[in-house]
């Protein structure tokens, strides 16, 4: 499956969830939102649509159109989503990480975060390949 087709498919799947989100977060705002103490982390159905809406907007625009800084912020947000809600957004984190790797801007931090996402989702073979 081509990356463009996968992005479109992801956007179509997540669009109904994104429409429910009342707050529109920008790349880099999801992690602080879930860590600021105002969010009840056990309400995944209320918090994750915020991440989904952000991803739909980013994927619709095309990751290639985003700068490195915005992509790195999205990686941080994807890592937070998968940390607080283990394995919930592995596909999104994978797409972001692949784009960072393609650009050759994925640092050890982004690689470690992605590895933790794969482990949390119990994707052992994929995680072992990232070590």
C-alpha atoms as an extended CHARMM CRD file, in Angstrom:
* protein
*
       131  EXT
         1         1  UNK       CA              0.0000000000        0.0000000000        0.0000000000  PROA      1               0.0000000000
         2         2  UNK       CA              1.4570000000        3.3430000000       -1.0200000000  PROA      2               0.0000000000
         3         3  UNK       CA              2.0740000000        5.9880000000        1.6660000000  PROA      3               0.0000000000
         4         4  UNK       CA             -0.3320000000        8.3930000000       -0.0650000000  PROA      4               0.0000000000
         5         5  UNK       CA             -3.1060000000        5.8000000000       -0.1760000000  PROA      5               0.0000000000
         6         6  UNK       CA             -2.4700000000        4.8560000000        3.4500000000  PROA      6               0.0000000000
         7         7  UNK       CA             -2.6820000000        8.5230000000        4.4940000000  PROA      7               0.0000000000
         8         8  UNK       CA             -5.9720000000        8.9530000000        2.6690000000  PROA      8               0.0000000000
         9         9  UNK       CA             -7.3340000000        5.7380000000        4.1540000000  PROA      9               0.0000000000
        10        10  UNK       CA             -6.2530000000        6.8130000000        7.6410000000  PROA      10              0.0000000000
        11        11  UNK       CA             -7.9270000000       10.1990000000        7.1610000000  PROA      11              0.0000000000
        12        12  UNK       CA            -11.1800000000        8.5790000000        6.0360000000  PROA      12              0.0000000000
        13        13  UNK       CA            -11.2120000000        6.1880000000        8.9620000000  PROA      13              0.0000000000
        14        14  UNK       CA            -10.4440000000        8.8850000000       11.5100000000  PROA      14              0.0000000000
        15        15  UNK       CA            -12.6370000000       11.6270000000       10.0460000000  PROA      15              0.0000000000
        16        16  UNK       CA            -15.7940000000       10.7260000000       12.0380000000  PROA      16              0.0000000000
        17        17  UNK       CA            -13.7750000000       10.8290000000       15.2440000000  PROA      17              0.0000000000
        18        18  UNK       CA            -12.1610000000       14.0970000000       14.2520000000  PROA      18              0.0000000000
        19        19  UNK       CA            -15.5110000000       15.7420000000       13.6570000000  PROA      19              0.0000000000
        20        20  UNK       CA            -16.4460000000       14.9920000000       17.2750000000  PROA      20              0.0000000000
        21        21  UNK       CA            -13.3940000000       16.8280000000       18.5750000000  PROA      21              0.0000000000
        22        22  UNK       CA            -14.2590000000       20.3470000000       19.7020000000  PROA      22              0.0000000000
        23        23  UNK       CA            -10.6950000000       21.4630000000       20.3520000000  PROA      23              0.0000000000
        24        24  UNK       CA             -8.3530000000       21.6530000000       17.3770000000  PROA      24              0.0000000000
        25        25  UNK       CA             -4.7990000000       21.0280000000       18.4860000000  PROA      25              0.0000000000
        26        26  UNK       CA             -1.7550000000       21.9260000000       16.4520000000  PROA      26              0.0000000000
        27        27  UNK       CA              1.2950000000       19.6590000000       16.1780000000  PROA      27              0.0000000000
        28        28  UNK       CA              3.0740000000       19.6850000000       19.5150000000  PROA      28              0.0000000000
        29        29  UNK       CA             -0.0210000000       20.5060000000       21.5850000000  PROA      29              0.0000000000
        30        30  UNK       CA             -1.3680000000       17.0080000000       22.3060000000  PROA      30              0.0000000000
        31        31  UNK       CA              1.3690000000       15.9520000000       24.7380000000  PROA      31              0.0000000000
        32        32  UNK       CA              1.0500000000       19.0770000000       26.9180000000  PROA      32              0.0000000000
        33        33  UNK       CA             -2.7350000000       18.7190000000       26.7640000000  PROA      33              0.0000000000
        34        34  UNK       CA             -2.6990000000       15.2070000000       28.2190000000  PROA      34              0.0000000000
        35        35  UNK       CA             -0.0070000000       16.0510000000       30.7400000000  PROA      35              0.0000000000
        36        36  UNK       CA             -1.3310000000       19.3510000000       32.0800000000  PROA      36              0.0000000000
        37        37  UNK       CA             -3.3680000000       17.7940000000       34.8840000000  PROA      37              0.0000000000
        38        38  UNK       CA             -6.7340000000       18.9640000000       33.5420000000  PROA      38              0.0000000000
        39        39  UNK       CA             -7.3000000000       15.9060000000       31.3820000000  PROA      39              0.0000000000
        40        40  UNK       CA             -8.6460000000       12.7070000000       32.8480000000  PROA      40              0.0000000000
        41        41  UNK       CA             -6.3940000000       10.1860000000       31.1450000000  PROA      41              0.0000000000
        42        42  UNK       CA             -8.8530000000        7.3670000000       31.6170000000  PROA      42              0.0000000000
        43        43  UNK       CA            -11.2720000000        9.1080000000       29.2250000000  PROA      43              0.0000000000
        44        44  UNK       CA             -9.5980000000        7.8860000000       26.0520000000  PROA      44              0.0000000000
        45        45  UNK       CA            -12.7860000000        8.3940000000       24.0550000000  PROA      45              0.0000000000
        46        46  UNK       CA            -12.6370000000       12.1040000000       24.8810000000  PROA      46              0.0000000000
        47        47  UNK       CA             -8.8950000000       12.6750000000       24.5340000000  PROA      47              0.0000000000
        48        48  UNK       CA             -7.8750000000       10.5490000000       21.5580000000  PROA      48              0.0000000000
        49        49  UNK       CA            -10.2260000000       12.3000000000       19.1010000000  PROA      49              0.0000000000
        50        50  UNK       CA             -8.1260000000       15.4260000000       19.6830000000  PROA      50              0.0000000000
        51        51  UNK       CA             -5.0700000000       13.5330000000       18.4650000000  PROA      51              0.0000000000
        52        52  UNK       CA             -7.0580000000       12.0050000000       15.6110000000  PROA      52              0.0000000000
        53        53  UNK       CA             -8.3050000000       15.3960000000       14.4260000000  PROA      53              0.0000000000
        54        54  UNK       CA             -4.7600000000       16.7450000000       14.4200000000  PROA      54              0.0000000000
        55        55  UNK       CA             -3.5670000000       13.7040000000       12.4410000000  PROA      55              0.0000000000
        56        56  UNK       CA             -6.3860000000       14.0230000000        9.9100000000  PROA      56              0.0000000000
        57        57  UNK       CA             -5.4480000000       17.6380000000        9.2520000000  PROA      57              0.0000000000
        58        58  UNK       CA             -1.7460000000       16.7880000000        8.9490000000  PROA      58              0.0000000000
        59        59  UNK       CA             -2.3590000000       13.7610000000        6.7030000000  PROA      59              0.0000000000
        60        60  UNK       CA             -4.8150000000       15.7060000000        4.5510000000  PROA      60              0.0000000000
        61        61  UNK       CA             -2.2430000000       18.4230000000        3.9850000000  PROA      61              0.0000000000
        62        62  UNK       CA              0.3830000000       15.7570000000        3.3350000000  PROA      62              0.0000000000
        63        63  UNK       CA              3.2610000000       15.0810000000        5.6570000000  PROA      63              0.0000000000
        64        64  UNK       CA              5.6300000000       16.1430000000        2.8850000000  PROA      64              0.0000000000
        65        65  UNK       CA              4.1580000000       19.6590000000        3.1430000000  PROA      65              0.0000000000
        66        66  UNK       CA              5.0030000000       19.9520000000        6.8470000000  PROA      66              0.0000000000
        67        67  UNK       CA              8.3730000000       21.1830000000        7.9750000000  PROA      67              0.0000000000
        68        68  UNK       CA             10.7750000000       19.1120000000       10.0430000000  PROA      68              0.0000000000
        69        69  UNK       CA              9.8490000000       20.9530000000       13.2490000000  PROA      69              0.0000000000
        70        70  UNK       CA              6.1240000000       20.2100000000       12.7900000000  PROA      70              0.0000000000
        71        71  UNK       CA              6.8760000000       16.5570000000       12.0240000000  PROA      71              0.0000000000
        72        72  UNK       CA              9.0230000000       16.2640000000       15.1440000000  PROA      72              0.0000000000
        73        73  UNK       CA              6.1760000000       17.7580000000       17.1920000000  PROA      73              0.0000000000
        74        74  UNK       CA              3.7620000000       15.2330000000       15.6590000000  PROA      74              0.0000000000
        75        75  UNK       CA              6.1830000000       12.4600000000       16.6400000000  PROA      75              0.0000000000
        76        76  UNK       CA              6.1560000000       13.7200000000       20.2300000000  PROA      76              0.0000000000
        77        77  UNK       CA              2.3610000000       13.7910000000       20.1950000000  PROA      77              0.0000000000
        78        78  UNK       CA              2.1440000000       10.2720000000       18.7300000000  PROA      78              0.0000000000
        79        79  UNK       CA              4.5550000000        9.0070000000       21.3790000000  PROA      79              0.0000000000
        80        80  UNK       CA              2.3770000000       10.5980000000       24.0930000000  PROA      80              0.0000000000
        81        81  UNK       CA             -0.8030000000        9.0890000000       22.6440000000  PROA      81              0.0000000000
        82        82  UNK       CA              0.7760000000        5.6430000000       22.6260000000  PROA      82              0.0000000000
        83        83  UNK       CA              2.3260000000        6.1080000000       26.0690000000  PROA      83              0.0000000000
        84        84  UNK       CA             -0.8740000000        7.1250000000       27.8230000000  PROA      84              0.0000000000
        85        85  UNK       CA             -3.0930000000        4.8550000000       25.7240000000  PROA      85              0.0000000000
        86        86  UNK       CA             -0.7390000000        1.9450000000       24.8700000000  PROA      86              0.0000000000
        87        87  UNK       CA             -0.9410000000        0.7480000000       21.3250000000  PROA      87              0.0000000000
        88        88  UNK       CA             -3.8620000000        3.0160000000       20.5020000000  PROA      88              0.0000000000
        89        89  UNK       CA             -2.2620000000        4.9590000000       17.6640000000  PROA      89              0.0000000000
        90        90  UNK       CA              0.5350000000        2.7350000000       16.3620000000  PROA      90              0.0000000000
        91        91  UNK       CA             -0.3550000000        3.2950000000       12.6930000000  PROA      91              0.0000000000
        92        92  UNK       CA             -0.1830000000        7.0690000000       13.1040000000  PROA      92              0.0000000000
        93        93  UNK       CA              3.1640000000        6.8540000000       14.9050000000  PROA      93              0.0000000000
        94        94  UNK       CA              4.4660000000        4.5320000000       12.1790000000  PROA      94              0.0000000000
        95        95  UNK       CA              3.5350000000        6.9760000000        9.4220000000  PROA      95              0.0000000000
        96        96  UNK       CA              5.1680000000        9.8630000000       11.2440000000  PROA      96              0.0000000000
        97        97  UNK       CA              8.3090000000        7.8930000000       12.0450000000  PROA      97              0.0000000000
        98        98  UNK       CA              8.6360000000        6.6860000000        8.4370000000  PROA      98              0.0000000000
        99        99  UNK       CA              8.4840000000       10.2810000000        7.2180000000  PROA      99              0.0000000000
       100       100  UNK       CA             11.0850000000       11.3900000000        9.7820000000  PROA      100             0.0000000000
       101       101  UNK       CA             13.3430000000        8.5100000000        8.7540000000  PROA      101             0.0000000000
       102       102  UNK       CA             12.8620000000        9.3680000000        5.0680000000  PROA      102             0.0000000000
       103       103  UNK       CA             13.9600000000       12.9320000000        5.8390000000  PROA      103             0.0000000000
       104       104  UNK       CA             16.8110000000       11.5950000000        7.9800000000  PROA      104             0.0000000000
       105       105  UNK       CA             15.8020000000       13.7690000000       10.9430000000  PROA      105             0.0000000000
       106       106  UNK       CA             14.7100000000       11.0210000000       13.3590000000  PROA      106             0.0000000000
       107       107  UNK       CA             17.0180000000       11.3050000000       16.3530000000  PROA      107             0.0000000000
       108       108  UNK       CA             17.6610000000        8.6700000000       18.9810000000  PROA      108             0.0000000000
       109       109  UNK       CA             14.7560000000       10.1180000000       20.9890000000  PROA      109             0.0000000000
       110       110  UNK       CA             12.2360000000        9.6360000000       18.1490000000  PROA      110             0.0000000000
       111       111  UNK       CA             13.5970000000        6.1540000000       17.4610000000  PROA      111             0.0000000000
       112       112  UNK       CA             13.3300000000        5.1900000000       21.1410000000  PROA      112             0.0000000000
       113       113  UNK       CA              9.8070000000        6.6150000000       21.3840000000  PROA      113             0.0000000000
       114       114  UNK       CA              8.7270000000        4.6600000000       18.3140000000  PROA      114             0.0000000000
       115       115  UNK       CA             10.3190000000        1.5120000000       19.7190000000  PROA      115             0.0000000000
       116       116  UNK       CA              8.3570000000        1.9810000000       22.9680000000  PROA      116             0.0000000000
       117       117  UNK       CA              5.1570000000        2.3660000000       20.9330000000  PROA      117             0.0000000000
       118       118  UNK       CA              5.8220000000       -0.9420000000       19.1720000000  PROA      118             0.0000000000
       119       119  UNK       CA              6.5910000000       -2.6960000000       22.4610000000  PROA      119             0.0000000000
       120       120  UNK       CA              3.4450000000       -1.2840000000       24.1060000000  PROA      120             0.0000000000
       121       121  UNK       CA              1.4330000000       -2.6320000000       21.1720000000  PROA      121             0.0000000000
       122       122  UNK       CA              3.1980000000       -6.0010000000       21.5700000000  PROA      122             0.0000000000
       123       123  UNK       CA              4.5800000000       -5.8510000000       18.0480000000  PROA      123             0.0000000000
       124       124  UNK       CA              7.6970000000       -7.7370000000       19.0880000000  PROA      124             0.0000000000
       125       125  UNK       CA              9.2100000000       -8.4520000000       15.6640000000  PROA      125             0.0000000000
       126       126  UNK       CA              8.8360000000       -4.8550000000       14.4940000000  PROA      126             0.0000000000
       127       127  UNK       CA             10.2320000000       -3.5890000000       17.8080000000  PROA      127             0.0000000000
       128       128  UNK       CA             13.2200000000       -5.9480000000       17.5750000000  PROA      128             0.0000000000
       129       129  UNK       CA             13.9710000000       -4.5880000000       14.1100000000  PROA      129             0.0000000000
       130       130  UNK       CA             14.2390000000       -1.0580000000       15.5740000000  PROA      130             0.0000000000
       131       131  UNK       CA             16.8270000000       -1.9200000000       18.2270000000  PROA      131             0.0000000000
